[in-house]
Amino acid sequence: MYIYFCFEDRQNKSEFDSKNIISSKKSIMGDLKRLLNQGEYGLFASAPMLESRFVQINRRGELINLHNRPTCVTIGICAAHSPMPSGMLLAHKVPVSPQEIMANLQKFSEHPSQVEQLVLSRFLPLKFVELSVHSTDKKQLMLKLANGRSYYLELCAPPDQQQQLFHHWLKLISLLRHPKDTSNTNINIICKDSGTSHEKASSPNKPPDNVSLW
């Protein structure tokens, strides 16, 4: 299951308020938010968040496989200390230890999908991250870090949720690029796909295709 938060459109106000990031009535608590609520991450537990799961791809849109499996990452954008979204959380799944499985054998036998658990791997201040659209049609984003490295991500969500969920990410990108333009009820999202039909010359900052984001 996936959780998403939307930005409440506002009129006659120019300042963005994180209290106006409200959860959809149809959404439930996502895995990352559930992890943050466990007590170890009090700083982010109550922060409004847009959370989705992505699979890492290369610039051509091909899956990146590590250890013969797709590289998946859960990304959360949160507003922890400021009215504007200010941080990016990255999390990925790791196998549960054999000791924990044996100690909770009944639980894992009834819920085999829980043999993997989500762990928080990175926190990036948004001022060091540039988030843009790589392909609207394929629901792909590009994440560029302060060191110049770029990573490509494709939204991983049930087909009936993809369109609406990706639209929330488009609105977020628009907001981050134009933080003062929040007075209109209809946010015009203008994004130019970075394109996948041609290749750029390699650069020293371009990571190999098999380097994971987390």
Helices and strands as residue ranges (DSSP letters): E 5-7, G 18-20, E 21-23, H 31-36, H 42-45, E 49-57, E 65-66, E 69-70, E 72-78, E 87-95, H 98-103, H 105-110, G 112-115, E 116-125, G 126-128, E 129-135, E 140-145, E 150-156, H 159-177
